[in-house]
Amino acid sequence: MTDALPLLIEIGTEELPPTSLTTLERAFAFATPRRLAIVINSIATTQPDQAIERRGPAVTAAYDQAGQATKALAGFARSCGVPTDTPFETITSDKGAWVVYRATTPGLTLAERLGPILEDALKQLPIARRMRWRDLSAEFVRPVRWLAVMIGAEVVPIKLFGCTASSQSQGHRFMGQGAFEIRSPLEYASQLTEHFVMADRLDRQKMIWTALMAKAESLGGVIPENDALLDEVTALVEWPTVLAGHFDERFLRVPSEVLVSAMREHQRYFHLVDEAGQLLPVFLTVANVDSPKPEIVIKGNERVITPRLTDAEFFYDKDLKQPPAEWLESLKQVTYQAELGSYFEKAERLGSLAALIAGRMGIDEATAQRAGQLAKTDLVSGMVGEFPDLQGVMGEYYARAAGEASTVSLAIREHYQPRFAGDALPTSEVSQAVALADRLDALVGLFGINQPPTGSKDPFALRRQAIGVVRICVEGQLPISPFTLVDDAVAGFAREFDGQPVRDYLTDRFEQWAIDEGVPYDAVRAILARKDDAPLFASAYADMKTLADFKAEPTACLLYT
């Protein structure tokens, strides 16, 4: 019976980027900023012996009349790696008798096989950018500083990344006592805890979130969920400690989205809100050390965020001095796409196209035109230059401050929606008109200059733009064919573009979206096969679901069997 023992493989590194750690954790049981590791509780230490059986030449061909080995048998023996005079066995059937070679190959030990297996597995890891260090040819996401490989209590001295594996690991960079001996693979995680390292990423994340919620409650606030920030912070710490800091209340007059972005994107702070959802002048941060003087760490965090918020306040005040309509001229200096002109030209097209779409929707054309013209003006604002993720958001604030209609201001924010799968759609009809105009202008223009998305590249996010058109038409129940709107968009360009590739692409995206929504493929194809020069996506989708529901009825088969 083959023995089984626990196995540990730990790769100690320089600090790993959070994005890389989030990806690599899927391949490892333990992942921290300084280590990737797996522990297998029980694994066979030796492969089973392998029985070999090879059939050779017929007995009549293997031996001559004198019973001596022939060239045929000599060749067979040579191929088996044994002498010709080896006493081969024979097997007999109703078709004759043959020489057969039987042997047993001892199984390799895990220690013998582990090196090549590990080296090959590491090459298959999903690492976007590998790096080299020193004069080594080996590559990894960050320089490897130590390697621990153990089968039971025994070290397997594998050599990788310029390191020879040992039974030593490292504790926390600041709180630990340097290297320590791992007693056994099964004690790996508990020993790391003794050296101030929470090795299990999920445990670490749960601990952080629990501590964040408790701290927020103690401060009379609520911490909004932010999975992306939580993932990032979890990937940055080995021994998390939640601390609370404050900022000057004067900054609360700046739009909350700006303050949240400054805290989240620049400092990885969590913001707090009150029960009404209003931002509080408090933030939570996760430190990678349990400091004996946390007040010093907190003051440092407060000192760092203040200049960020001061800059945001400055940009906000400066931007408010100029209404969005006056920024239109500045859009002439911002290139949208080299062959499609500036953002000023795009703004002019958006205004005209949004008005056309509004007319087809039966809503006020002038309002839609104004919203379309101003939709991109905040791109030249100081605030969006500093916080690009706030485009549209700041446009709404600046438009409201300048006295623009509320529907115009809202459309400037909402025309970017949906930004991603599952994102909310624009809530107003004017917002929908501008959102459609923005996406259709991009699709027609970029297809027109032969820049469609390919299997691996989609630099202008045209797939997402097309899905946005589909969702707005279907979920918004618009009684307008997107094909008609494509023709409207084509007419807005000075150059002659063919709208058919865009219509085909929208149909393909509509088909895939409907299937992703759970409509059976045959029902989708049946409805799309109808001859219709201007299909209404909303009604087509309803027909797909109706057909699918009908086919699911037990009596439906009676009509076509």
Secondary structure by P-SEA (a helix, b strand, c coil): cbbbbbbbbbbbbccccaaaaaaaccccccccccccccccccccccccbbbbbbbcccccccccccccccaaaaaaaaaaccccccbbbbbbcccbbbbbbbbbbbbbccccaaaaaaaaaaaaccccbbbbcccccccccccccbbbbbccccccccccccccccccccccccccccccccccccaaaaaaaaacccccaaaaaaaaaaaaaaaaaaacccccccaaaaaaaaacccbbbbbbbbcccccccccaaaaaaaaccccbbbbbbccccccccbbbbbbccccccaaaaaaaaaaaaaaaaaaaaaaaaaaaccccccccccccccccccccccaaaaaaaaaaaaaaaaaaacccaaaaaaaaaacccccccaaaaacccaaaaaaaaaaaaacccaaaaaaaaaccccccccccccccaaaaaaaaaaaaaaaaaaaaacccccccccccaaaaaaaaaaaaaaaacccccaaaaaaaaaaaccccccaaaaaaaaaaaaaaaaaaacccaaaaaaaaacccccccaaaaaaaaaaaaaaaaccccccccc
